[in-house]
Amino acid sequence: MRKMRNYISVAIMILASFSLSAQSLSKEDNEAINQRFEQFLTSTTNQEFEKVLGYLHPKQFEASSNIDLKEMAQLLRLMKIKLEIGATEVGKLNALSNQGDDKYALADYLLDMRLTLNEQNKAFADQIIGGLKSQFGSDNISYDASKYLITAKGKKYVIWVKEKALGNDWYLVDFDPKSPKTWKEIIPEKVLNEASVKTK
């Protein structure tokens, strides 16, 4: 269930429309990531969650083989949660060390959002809150049960990954500086350590 909460929170958070400014990345990589991110946001805004999940690195799902991706996408689409974005401070896109033919980039942003549930989807409140707490920290999440209103504020990091084995596309991997080795089966520890240093 922990993986499911993370997927739900990631799918919700990417609804925030913002652009990233690149540093130390080639023009080609910068354009490719921005284009990929724009497609990512468009699919999310249109609630095309099957496509949304396709932008996440596939190995993020391997640890939860019992969760079918299409079922997860259907769940997210049916939730129909009202999302409102407050002031969002745009972060930067920083290149991380290449590992052979594989490339990595760290992105950060400060997000302020409100999620309003309803009678039909309020049963998902605990799952969503749990996922958001794991992303932003317990102190940055509040829930007004009388209004079905979840408020989340905090800084978020993600790592874009381009692996030769996966083709020419960039894939999104959630990154928590407090647990930098969570995805060491996807990203080399050297790169994770570098990303962790850049968040300080």
N, C-alpha and C positions, 0 to 999 in steps of 0.2 A: 504493500500500500504506500510505502514511502516513495517509491519510484512514481506511482500514479499521482501522488500529490505534487511531486516536482514537475511532471509533465503538464498538469493542469495549471500550475502557477506560471510556468514558462509560456504556455499558450496564451494566458491572460495578459501577461506583462508585455508581450510583443505588440499588443494593440496600440501602444504609445508611438505615435508617429514623430520621428525625429531623424535627423541626418547626422552622420559621423564625419569628423574631420580627420584626415589621415596624417600621420607623421612617420617618417622613415620607412614608407612603403613605396614600391614602384607605382608609377601611374597606372600601369595595367592592373596590378593587384588591387589598388584603391578603387578603380572603376568597377572591377569585377565584384568586389565585396559590396559596394554601394548598390550595384544593380541587383545582386542577390538579396540584399537586405530589403530593397524596395519591393521585390517580388514577394518576399516573406511577409511584409506588412500588408501588401495588397490582398494576399490570400487570407490573412488573419482578419482583416477588416471585412472581407466578404464571407467570413466564417467558413472558408473552405479548409477545414481542419485536416482532411486527409493530405492536402498539399502542405499545410503548415508543418505537420510531423515529418514530412519529407525533407525539410530544411535542417532538422536536427540530426546530428551525427548518429548513424544507425546503431553503433555499438552501445549507445546509451540505453537501448532497449533490450540488449542481450541478457542483462542480469534479471530481467523480468519477462522471461519467455512465456509465462502464463498470461500475459497481457497482450491481446491481439491489437495491432495498431489501428485497424479499421474500426474495431469496437471502441477504442479510445477516442478516435476522431469523431465517431458518431455521438459519443457521450458529450464531448466538448461542444459540438454543434447544437445539441439539444438543450444545453444548459441555458442559453439565451440570457446571459447576465448583462445588465446595464453597466457600462464602464465609462467613467469620467476621469479625464486626465487633468491634473492641475499644472503648476509650473514644473517644467522638466528641464533640468540643466544638462545640456549636451556634453558628453565626454569626448574622448579622443580615441582614435584607432591607432594603436602602436604595434609595429612589427616585432615579433619575437624571433628567436633564432631558428633558422631552417634546420631540418634534420634530413639530410639527403635530399630527396626530391619533394619532401613534405614541407608545407609552409604553415605558419601560425601567426595570428594577430590578436591582440587583447583590446577589448572595447569596454568602456565604462560609461555609466550615466546615472543621474540622480532622478528618481521617479517619485511622483506624488499622485496617487490615484485612489478613486473610490469605486467600489464594486457593490452594486445594489442587486440583491437577490429578490425572489418573489416566492409565492406559495408553492410553485411548481419545482423550483430548484433549491429551496432553502435546505434541503437534506444534504446538499453538497458543501454546506458551510464549513463543517469541521475539516473536510479534506482540503478545501481551498485555503483556509486559515493555516492549517498545518504546513502546507506547501509554501505559503508566503512567509511564515515564520522561519522556515529553513532557509529562505532566500534573503530576507531582510533583517531577521532577528526578532525575537518576541516583543521587545520594547517598541518596535516600529509598526506593529500591527494592532488594530483595535476593531472591535465588532459591537455594533449596536443592534442587539437581537430584536428590539421592538420595531426597528426600521429595516431589518435585514441588510444593514449597511456595514461593509468591510472597508476600512481605510488602511492603506499601506503607504509608508514613506521610507525611502532609504536608497542607498547606492547599490547598483547592480553591476556585476562584471560578467562578461561572456568571452569565450575564445573562439575565434573563427579558425577552422581547420581545413586545409586543402591537402588531401592525400592522393598520391599517384594511384593507389589501388582503387580509389573511388572515382577517378576521372578528373575532370577539370573544374568541378564545382566546389564551392566553399560551404562547409557545414558548421552549424552552431553547436557549441558545447557550453553548458552552464559552468561558471567558475566561482567557487567560494574561497576567498583568500584564507579563511579560517581552517579550511580543510582542502589545501591545494592538491593533495594526491588522490582525491576522490575518483578522478577519471584517469588514473595513471595507466589503465589498460588501453586508453585512447591516445593520450598525449604523453610523450617522454617526460620523465621526472625533471630533466634538465630544463625543459621548456616551462613546466609547471612552476618550478622554483623561480625561474626568471620572471614569470608572470606575477608570482606572489610578491617579489621584490618591487615590481613596478606599481603595485597597489599601495605601497607604504608611503 
